[in-house]
Each structure stands twice: as structure tokens, then as C-alpha cells.
Amino acid sequence: MSMIKFGLLVNLNEQEPFRNICIMADKLGFYSLAMGDHLEWEVFECLTALSYSAGITEKINITQLVLNPHLRNPCLLAKILATIDKLSKGRLEIGIGAGTSNPNSYEPYGIRMMSFKERIERLKEILEILIGLWNEENFNYEGKYYSLKNAS
């Protein structure tokens, strides 16, 4: 019989409670620590906070529920995720999706609301870019939405 693994979702915007919860979850043996990826100011920015949590924990995996790839340039996203994975000694798990259909998650921040079809098409390209940047030197990519030349 396999063991059930428990993860903890932590969406906060205060340093001390966030720090304490991260350390407690790590010590108690939780499998993962997750954050939602939102621009709203009620919670910390997901990837920055997860990078911080990687530095104050030792064993717990860190992830996002769910990473919205349309909030960041794909090359920057690849670099941020690779950095967090290295700083956490391989504890990063990537949970990525097509992005929310809620216009309030985009429009107030100057990001155009995209159709579901466009979000899916962009997600496909973003995943190809992430994998390419992580696995190839001088990566080239030509898609409908993104173009890279000799990216490394």
C-alpha cells in the first residue's frame, strides 16, 4: 500500500507567519509547500516567496497551484524556475496551467485577457520554450506567439 502524501497550500502576505508555516511544514514532513500564482496584492508573489521558502527549508518540495505562464515572459520564467530548482537542490515541482479565465486577474494589471484557445496555444509554445531552454545551448524557436534566436 502506498503512502498518501500531504501538501500544504500557503497564500499569505506577511513574512513571519509565512516563515513559520514553511519551517513547521518542513519539520512535520509534509511532502510539498504550494502557493497560488496571482498578481493580487493580498498574497505574496508566488515564485519570489517559493524561492525564499527554499532557503529556509531542507526537505519539503515546493510548487505552485497553478503557475500562470501568461504573467511572465517565457525566457524569464525559465530562468526563475531553474534558479529556484538549483537553490532548493532539486525540490521544485512545476504545476503549470493555461491561466485563469477571470479577466480581473489580467486587465487591472495591463495584461490583455486572452481567449481559452489562445491561452492553450501560448501554453504549448511556453512549454516548448521552457524545455528547449533547459536542454539546449543556443536554443532557437519560432512560434505563432514567441520567437527566440540563439537563447542560452
PyMOL commands that place a pseudoatom at each C-alpha (Angstrom):
pseudoatom trace, name=CA, resn=MET, resi=1, chain=A, elem=C, hetatm=0, pos=[0.000, 0.000, 0.000]
pseudoatom trace, name=CA, resn=SER, resi=2, chain=A, elem=C, hetatm=0, pos=[1.394, 3.369, -0.955]
pseudoatom trace, name=CA, resn=MET, resi=3, chain=A, elem=C, hetatm=0, pos=[1.698, 6.224, 1.490]
pseudoatom trace, name=CA, resn=ILE, resi=4, chain=A, elem=C, hetatm=0, pos=[-0.536, 9.215, 0.955]
pseudoatom trace, name=CA, resn=LYS, resi=5, chain=A, elem=C, hetatm=0, pos=[1.492, 12.414, 0.661]
pseudoatom trace, name=CA, resn=PHE, resi=6, chain=A, elem=C, hetatm=0, pos=[0.252, 15.669, 2.128]
pseudoatom trace, name=CA, resn=GLY, resi=7, chain=A, elem=C, hetatm=0, pos=[0.910, 19.100, 0.701]
pseudoatom trace, name=CA, resn=LEU, resi=8, chain=A, elem=C, hetatm=0, pos=[0.205, 22.464, 2.241]
pseudoatom trace, name=CA, resn=LEU, resi=9, chain=A, elem=C, hetatm=0, pos=[-1.193, 25.474, 0.380]
pseudoatom trace, name=CA, resn=VAL, resi=10, chain=A, elem=C, hetatm=0, pos=[0.103, 28.732, 1.849]
pseudoatom trace, name=CA, resn=ASN, resi=11, chain=A, elem=C, hetatm=0, pos=[-1.202, 32.019, 0.475]
pseudoatom trace, name=CA, resn=LEU, resi=12, chain=A, elem=C, hetatm=0, pos=[-0.089, 34.773, 2.818]
pseudoatom trace, name=CA, resn=ASN, resi=13, chain=A, elem=C, hetatm=0, pos=[1.378, 38.251, 2.599]
pseudoatom trace, name=CA, resn=GLU, resi=14, chain=A, elem=C, hetatm=0, pos=[3.127, 38.556, 5.968]
pseudoatom trace, name=CA, resn=GLN, resi=15, chain=A, elem=C, hetatm=0, pos=[6.710, 37.412, 6.401]
pseudoatom trace, name=CA, resn=GLU, resi=16, chain=A, elem=C, hetatm=0, pos=[6.740, 35.967, 9.927]
pseudoatom trace, name=CA, resn=PRO, resi=17, chain=A, elem=C, hetatm=0, pos=[3.647, 33.721, 9.592]
pseudoatom trace, name=CA, resn=PHE, resi=18, chain=A, elem=C, hetatm=0, pos=[4.842, 32.598, 6.153]
pseudoatom trace, name=CA, resn=ARG, resi=19, chain=A, elem=C, hetatm=0, pos=[8.301, 31.762, 7.504]
pseudoatom trace, name=CA, resn=ASN, resi=20, chain=A, elem=C, hetatm=0, pos=[6.911, 29.881, 10.497]
pseudoatom trace, name=CA, resn=ILE, resi=21, chain=A, elem=C, hetatm=0, pos=[4.487, 27.819, 8.397]
pseudoatom trace, name=CA, resn=CYS, resi=22, chain=A, elem=C, hetatm=0, pos=[7.220, 26.888, 5.906]
pseudoatom trace, name=CA, resn=ILE, resi=23, chain=A, elem=C, hetatm=0, pos=[9.583, 25.731, 8.652]
pseudoatom trace, name=CA, resn=MET, resi=24, chain=A, elem=C, hetatm=0, pos=[6.819, 23.871, 10.518]
pseudoatom trace, name=CA, resn=ALA, resi=25, chain=A, elem=C, hetatm=0, pos=[5.636, 22.060, 7.361]
pseudoatom trace, name=CA, resn=ASP, resi=26, chain=A, elem=C, hetatm=0, pos=[9.221, 21.034, 6.592]
pseudoatom trace, name=CA, resn=LYS, resi=27, chain=A, elem=C, hetatm=0, pos=[9.804, 19.721, 10.132]
pseudoatom trace, name=CA, resn=LEU, resi=28, chain=A, elem=C, hetatm=0, pos=[6.478, 17.862, 10.202]
pseudoatom trace, name=CA, resn=GLY, resi=29, chain=A, elem=C, hetatm=0, pos=[7.369, 16.009, 6.998]
pseudoatom trace, name=CA, resn=PHE, resi=30, chain=A, elem=C, hetatm=0, pos=[4.824, 17.488, 4.589]
pseudoatom trace, name=CA, resn=TYR, resi=31, chain=A, elem=C, hetatm=0, pos=[5.548, 16.431, 1.026]
pseudoatom trace, name=CA, resn=SER, resi=32, chain=A, elem=C, hetatm=0, pos=[5.070, 19.844, -0.553]
pseudoatom trace, name=CA, resn=LEU, resi=33, chain=A, elem=C, hetatm=0, pos=[4.505, 23.521, 0.071]
pseudoatom trace, name=CA, resn=ALA, resi=34, chain=A, elem=C, hetatm=0, pos=[2.408, 25.274, -2.567]
pseudoatom trace, name=CA, resn=MET, resi=35, chain=A, elem=C, hetatm=0, pos=[1.332, 28.793, -3.408]
pseudoatom trace, name=CA, resn=GLY, resi=36, chain=A, elem=C, hetatm=0, pos=[-1.168, 30.179, -5.863]
pseudoatom trace, name=CA, resn=ASP, resi=37, chain=A, elem=C, hetatm=0, pos=[0.157, 32.378, -8.656]
pseudoatom trace, name=CA, resn=HIS, resi=38, chain=A, elem=C, hetatm=0, pos=[-1.764, 35.660, -8.561]
pseudoatom trace, name=CA, resn=LEU, resi=39, chain=A, elem=C, hetatm=0, pos=[-0.981, 39.314, -9.160]
pseudoatom trace, name=CA, resn=GLU, resi=40, chain=A, elem=C, hetatm=0, pos=[-3.436, 40.419, -6.493]
pseudoatom trace, name=CA, resn=TRP, resi=41, chain=A, elem=C, hetatm=0, pos=[-1.706, 42.133, -3.564]
pseudoatom trace, name=CA, resn=GLU, resi=42, chain=A, elem=C, hetatm=0, pos=[-3.465, 40.016, -0.898]
pseudoatom trace, name=CA, resn=VAL, resi=43, chain=A, elem=C, hetatm=0, pos=[-0.775, 37.325, -1.248]
pseudoatom trace, name=CA, resn=PHE, resi=44, chain=A, elem=C, hetatm=0, pos=[2.973, 37.218, -1.864]
pseudoatom trace, name=CA, resn=GLU, resi=45, chain=A, elem=C, hetatm=0, pos=[4.244, 36.841, -5.409]
pseudoatom trace, name=CA, resn=CYS, resi=46, chain=A, elem=C, hetatm=0, pos=[4.422, 33.089, -5.812]
pseudoatom trace, name=CA, resn=LEU, resi=47, chain=A, elem=C, hetatm=0, pos=[7.877, 32.486, -7.286]
pseudoatom trace, name=CA, resn=THR, resi=48, chain=A, elem=C, hetatm=0, pos=[9.643, 35.015, -5.078]
pseudoatom trace, name=CA, resn=ALA, resi=49, chain=A, elem=C, hetatm=0, pos=[8.068, 33.551, -1.945]
pseudoatom trace, name=CA, resn=LEU, resi=50, chain=A, elem=C, hetatm=0, pos=[8.849, 29.980, -3.024]
pseudoatom trace, name=CA, resn=SER, resi=51, chain=A, elem=C, hetatm=0, pos=[12.469, 30.995, -3.596]
pseudoatom trace, name=CA, resn=TYR, resi=52, chain=A, elem=C, hetatm=0, pos=[12.534, 32.340, -0.039]
pseudoatom trace, name=CA, resn=SER, resi=53, chain=A, elem=C, hetatm=0, pos=[10.972, 29.132, 1.281]
pseudoatom trace, name=CA, resn=ALA, resi=54, chain=A, elem=C, hetatm=0, pos=[13.658, 27.079, -0.482]
pseudoatom trace, name=CA, resn=GLY, resi=55, chain=A, elem=C, hetatm=0, pos=[16.276, 28.884, 1.583]
pseudoatom trace, name=CA, resn=ILE, resi=56, chain=A, elem=C, hetatm=0, pos=[14.639, 28.278, 4.956]
pseudoatom trace, name=CA, resn=THR, resi=57, chain=A, elem=C, hetatm=0, pos=[13.588, 24.642, 4.464]
pseudoatom trace, name=CA, resn=GLU, resi=58, chain=A, elem=C, hetatm=0, pos=[15.555, 21.456, 3.836]
pseudoatom trace, name=CA, resn=LYS, resi=59, chain=A, elem=C, hetatm=0, pos=[13.308, 18.630, 2.624]
pseudoatom trace, name=CA, resn=ILE, resi=60, chain=A, elem=C, hetatm=0, pos=[9.883, 19.851, 1.574]
pseudoatom trace, name=CA, resn=ASN, resi=61, chain=A, elem=C, hetatm=0, pos=[9.140, 20.119, -2.154]
pseudoatom trace, name=CA, resn=ILE, resi=62, chain=A, elem=C, hetatm=0, pos=[7.964, 23.494, -3.393]
pseudoatom trace, name=CA, resn=THR, resi=63, chain=A, elem=C, hetatm=0, pos=[5.345, 24.050, -6.074]
pseudoatom trace, name=CA, resn=GLN, resi=64, chain=A, elem=C, hetatm=0, pos=[2.651, 26.330, -7.455]
pseudoatom trace, name=CA, resn=LEU, resi=65, chain=A, elem=C, hetatm=0, pos=[-1.096, 25.808, -7.634]
pseudoatom trace, name=CA, resn=VAL, resi=66, chain=A, elem=C, hetatm=0, pos=[-1.184, 26.633, -10.500]
pseudoatom trace, name=CA, resn=LEU, resi=67, chain=A, elem=C, hetatm=0, pos=[1.505, 28.668, -12.262]
pseudoatom trace, name=CA, resn=ASN, resi=68, chain=A, elem=C, hetatm=0, pos=[0.001, 31.128, -14.748]
pseudoatom trace, name=CA, resn=PRO, resi=69, chain=A, elem=C, hetatm=0, pos=[2.569, 31.290, -17.566]
pseudoatom trace, name=CA, resn=HIS, resi=70, chain=A, elem=C, hetatm=0, pos=[0.983, 34.361, -19.147]
pseudoatom trace, name=CA, resn=LEU, resi=71, chain=A, elem=C, hetatm=0, pos=[2.099, 36.628, -16.312]
pseudoatom trace, name=CA, resn=ARG, resi=72, chain=A, elem=C, hetatm=0, pos=[5.798, 36.395, -17.238]
pseudoatom trace, name=CA, resn=ASN, resi=73, chain=A, elem=C, hetatm=0, pos=[7.991, 36.296, -20.322]
pseudoatom trace, name=CA, resn=PRO, resi=74, chain=A, elem=C, hetatm=0, pos=[8.770, 32.610, -21.063]
pseudoatom trace, name=CA, resn=CYS, resi=75, chain=A, elem=C, hetatm=0, pos=[12.555, 33.164, -21.008]
pseudoatom trace, name=CA, resn=LEU, resi=76, chain=A, elem=C, hetatm=0, pos=[12.375, 34.929, -17.662]
pseudoatom trace, name=CA, resn=LEU, resi=77, chain=A, elem=C, hetatm=0, pos=[10.077, 32.190, -16.363]
pseudoatom trace, name=CA, resn=ALA, resi=78, chain=A, elem=C, hetatm=0, pos=[12.574, 29.517, -17.449]
pseudoatom trace, name=CA, resn=LYS, resi=79, chain=A, elem=C, hetatm=0, pos=[15.390, 31.351, -15.661]
pseudoatom trace, name=CA, resn=ILE, resi=80, chain=A, elem=C, hetatm=0, pos=[13.373, 31.895, -12.456]
pseudoatom trace, name=CA, resn=LEU, resi=81, chain=A, elem=C, hetatm=0, pos=[12.262, 28.251, -12.279]
pseudoatom trace, name=CA, resn=ALA, resi=82, chain=A, elem=C, hetatm=0, pos=[15.775, 26.945, -12.978]
pseudoatom trace, name=CA, resn=THR, resi=83, chain=A, elem=C, hetatm=0, pos=[17.154, 29.234, -10.270]
pseudoatom trace, name=CA, resn=ILE, resi=84, chain=A, elem=C, hetatm=0, pos=[14.597, 28.093, -7.686]
pseudoatom trace, name=CA, resn=ASP, resi=85, chain=A, elem=C, hetatm=0, pos=[15.258, 24.459, -8.563]
pseudoatom trace, name=CA, resn=LYS, resi=86, chain=A, elem=C, hetatm=0, pos=[19.005, 24.937, -8.118]
pseudoatom trace, name=CA, resn=LEU, resi=87, chain=A, elem=C, hetatm=0, pos=[18.655, 26.918, -4.869]
pseudoatom trace, name=CA, resn=SER, resi=88, chain=A, elem=C, hetatm=0, pos=[16.291, 24.266, -3.480]
pseudoatom trace, name=CA, resn=LYS, resi=89, chain=A, elem=C, hetatm=0, pos=[18.641, 21.432, -4.523]
pseudoatom trace, name=CA, resn=GLY, resi=90, chain=A, elem=C, hetatm=0, pos=[16.073, 19.927, -6.866]
pseudoatom trace, name=CA, resn=ARG, resi=91, chain=A, elem=C, hetatm=0, pos=[12.951, 20.304, -4.710]
pseudoatom trace, name=CA, resn=LEU, resi=92, chain=A, elem=C, hetatm=0, pos=[10.944, 22.381, -7.202]
pseudoatom trace, name=CA, resn=GLU, resi=93, chain=A, elem=C, hetatm=0, pos=[7.873, 20.797, -8.764]
pseudoatom trace, name=CA, resn=ILE, resi=94, chain=A, elem=C, hetatm=0, pos=[6.208, 22.792, -11.507]
pseudoatom trace, name=CA, resn=GLY, resi=95, chain=A, elem=C, hetatm=0, pos=[2.425, 22.929, -11.646]
pseudoatom trace, name=CA, resn=ILE, resi=96, chain=A, elem=C, hetatm=0, pos=[1.564, 24.937, -14.757]
pseudoatom trace, name=CA, resn=GLY, resi=97, chain=A, elem=C, hetatm=0, pos=[-1.750, 25.628, -16.464]
pseudoatom trace, name=CA, resn=ALA, resi=98, chain=A, elem=C, hetatm=0, pos=[-3.407, 27.646, -19.186]
pseudoatom trace, name=CA, resn=GLY, resi=99, chain=A, elem=C, hetatm=0, pos=[-4.171, 30.563, -16.899]
pseudoatom trace, name=CA, resn=THR, resi=100, chain=A, elem=C, hetatm=0, pos=[-7.416, 31.678, -15.378]
pseudoatom trace, name=CA, resn=SER, resi=101, chain=A, elem=C, hetatm=0, pos=[-10.446, 32.802, -17.353]
pseudoatom trace, name=CA, resn=ASN, resi=102, chain=A, elem=C, hetatm=0, pos=[-11.092, 35.596, -14.835]
pseudoatom trace, name=CA, resn=PRO, resi=103, chain=A, elem=C, hetatm=0, pos=[-10.435, 38.970, -16.519]
pseudoatom trace, name=CA, resn=ASN, resi=104, chain=A, elem=C, hetatm=0, pos=[-9.800, 40.523, -13.079]
pseudoatom trace, name=CA, resn=SER, resi=105, chain=A, elem=C, hetatm=0, pos=[-6.582, 38.503, -12.928]
pseudoatom trace, name=CA, resn=TYR, resi=106, chain=A, elem=C, hetatm=0, pos=[-5.256, 40.280, -16.022]
pseudoatom trace, name=CA, resn=GLU, resi=107, chain=A, elem=C, hetatm=0, pos=[-6.941, 43.510, -17.037]
pseudoatom trace, name=CA, resn=PRO, resi=108, chain=A, elem=C, hetatm=0, pos=[-6.332, 45.610, -13.884]
pseudoatom trace, name=CA, resn=TYR, resi=109, chain=A, elem=C, hetatm=0, pos=[-2.602, 44.902, -14.361]
pseudoatom trace, name=CA, resn=GLY, resi=110, chain=A, elem=C, hetatm=0, pos=[-2.450, 45.881, -18.031]
pseudoatom trace, name=CA, resn=ILE, resi=111, chain=A, elem=C, hetatm=0, pos=[-2.460, 42.318, -19.339]
pseudoatom trace, name=CA, resn=ARG, resi=112, chain=A, elem=C, hetatm=0, pos=[-4.858, 41.592, -22.168]
pseudoatom trace, name=CA, resn=MET, resi=113, chain=A, elem=C, hetatm=0, pos=[-7.441, 38.899, -21.438]
pseudoatom trace, name=CA, resn=MET, resi=114, chain=A, elem=C, hetatm=0, pos=[-6.919, 36.075, -23.935]
pseudoatom trace, name=CA, resn=SER, resi=115, chain=A, elem=C, hetatm=0, pos=[-9.416, 33.539, -25.218]
pseudoatom trace, name=CA, resn=PHE, resi=116, chain=A, elem=C, hetatm=0, pos=[-9.152, 29.971, -23.951]
pseudoatom trace, name=CA, resn=LYS, resi=117, chain=A, elem=C, hetatm=0, pos=[-7.874, 28.911, -27.384]
pseudoatom trace, name=CA, resn=GLU, resi=118, chain=A, elem=C, hetatm=0, pos=[-5.102, 31.495, -27.329]
pseudoatom trace, name=CA, resn=ARG, resi=119, chain=A, elem=C, hetatm=0, pos=[-4.127, 30.644, -23.739]
pseudoatom trace, name=CA, resn=ILE, resi=120, chain=A, elem=C, hetatm=0, pos=[-3.802, 26.956, -24.719]
pseudoatom trace, name=CA, resn=GLU, resi=121, chain=A, elem=C, hetatm=0, pos=[-1.791, 27.775, -27.851]
pseudoatom trace, name=CA, resn=ARG, resi=122, chain=A, elem=C, hetatm=0, pos=[0.525, 30.027, -25.859]
pseudoatom trace, name=CA, resn=LEU, resi=123, chain=A, elem=C, hetatm=0, pos=[0.884, 27.409, -23.116]
pseudoatom trace, name=CA, resn=LYS, resi=124, chain=A, elem=C, hetatm=0, pos=[2.040, 24.869, -25.702]
pseudoatom trace, name=CA, resn=GLU, resi=125, chain=A, elem=C, hetatm=0, pos=[4.664, 27.301, -27.008]
pseudoatom trace, name=CA, resn=ILE, resi=126, chain=A, elem=C, hetatm=0, pos=[5.761, 28.259, -23.500]
pseudoatom trace, name=CA, resn=LEU, resi=127, chain=A, elem=C, hetatm=0, pos=[6.256, 24.603, -22.534]
pseudoatom trace, name=CA, resn=GLU, resi=128, chain=A, elem=C, hetatm=0, pos=[8.319, 24.038, -25.698]
pseudoatom trace, name=CA, resn=ILE, resi=129, chain=A, elem=C, hetatm=0, pos=[10.422, 27.100, -24.838]
pseudoatom trace, name=CA, resn=LEU, resi=130, chain=A, elem=C, hetatm=0, pos=[10.955, 26.050, -21.219]
pseudoatom trace, name=CA, resn=ILE, resi=131, chain=A, elem=C, hetatm=0, pos=[12.069, 22.570, -22.225]
pseudoatom trace, name=CA, resn=GLY, resi=132, chain=A, elem=C, hetatm=0, pos=[14.258, 23.915, -25.009]
pseudoatom trace, name=CA, resn=LEU, resi=133, chain=A, elem=C, hetatm=0, pos=[15.994, 26.491, -22.833]
pseudoatom trace, name=CA, resn=TRP, resi=134, chain=A, elem=C, hetatm=0, pos=[16.663, 23.917, -20.117]
pseudoatom trace, name=CA, resn=ASN, resi=135, chain=A, elem=C, hetatm=0, pos=[18.041, 21.313, -22.511]
pseudoatom trace, name=CA, resn=GLU, resi=136, chain=A, elem=C, hetatm=0, pos=[19.762, 23.054, -25.433]
pseudoatom trace, name=CA, resn=GLU, resi=137, chain=A, elem=C, hetatm=0, pos=[22.512, 25.581, -25.848]
pseudoatom trace, name=CA, resn=ASN, resi=138, chain=A, elem=C, hetatm=0, pos=[21.811, 28.403, -28.301]
pseudoatom trace, name=CA, resn=PHE, resi=139, chain=A, elem=C, hetatm=0, pos=[18.127, 27.498, -28.460]
pseudoatom trace, name=CA, resn=ASN, resi=140, chain=A, elem=C, hetatm=0, pos=[16.116, 28.757, -31.430]
pseudoatom trace, name=CA, resn=TYR, resi=141, chain=A, elem=C, hetatm=0, pos=[12.335, 28.853, -31.533]
pseudoatom trace, name=CA, resn=GLU, resi=142, chain=A, elem=C, hetatm=0, pos=[9.821, 30.207, -33.982]
pseudoatom trace, name=CA, resn=GLY, resi=143, chain=A, elem=C, hetatm=0, pos=[6.174, 30.029, -32.978]
pseudoatom trace, name=CA, resn=LYS, resi=144, chain=A, elem=C, hetatm=0, pos=[2.985, 31.942, -33.560]
pseudoatom trace, name=CA, resn=TYR, resi=145, chain=A, elem=C, hetatm=0, pos=[3.465, 33.993, -30.366]
pseudoatom trace, name=CA, resn=TYR, resi=146, chain=A, elem=C, hetatm=0, pos=[7.135, 33.675, -29.403]
pseudoatom trace, name=CA, resn=SER, resi=147, chain=A, elem=C, hetatm=0, pos=[10.442, 33.791, -31.258]
pseudoatom trace, name=CA, resn=LEU, resi=148, chain=A, elem=C, hetatm=0, pos=[13.928, 33.125, -29.849]
pseudoatom trace, name=CA, resn=LYS, resi=149, chain=A, elem=C, hetatm=0, pos=[17.302, 33.244, -31.575]
pseudoatom trace, name=CA, resn=ASN, resi=150, chain=A, elem=C, hetatm=0, pos=[20.402, 31.658, -30.001]
pseudoatom trace, name=CA, resn=ALA, resi=151, chain=A, elem=C, hetatm=0, pos=[18.975, 31.859, -26.481]
pseudoatom trace, name=CA, resn=SER, resi=152, chain=A, elem=C, hetatm=0, pos=[21.178, 30.170, -23.911]
for i in range(1, 152): cmd.bond("trace and resi %d" % i, "trace and resi %d" % (i + 1))
show_as sticks, trace
zoom trace
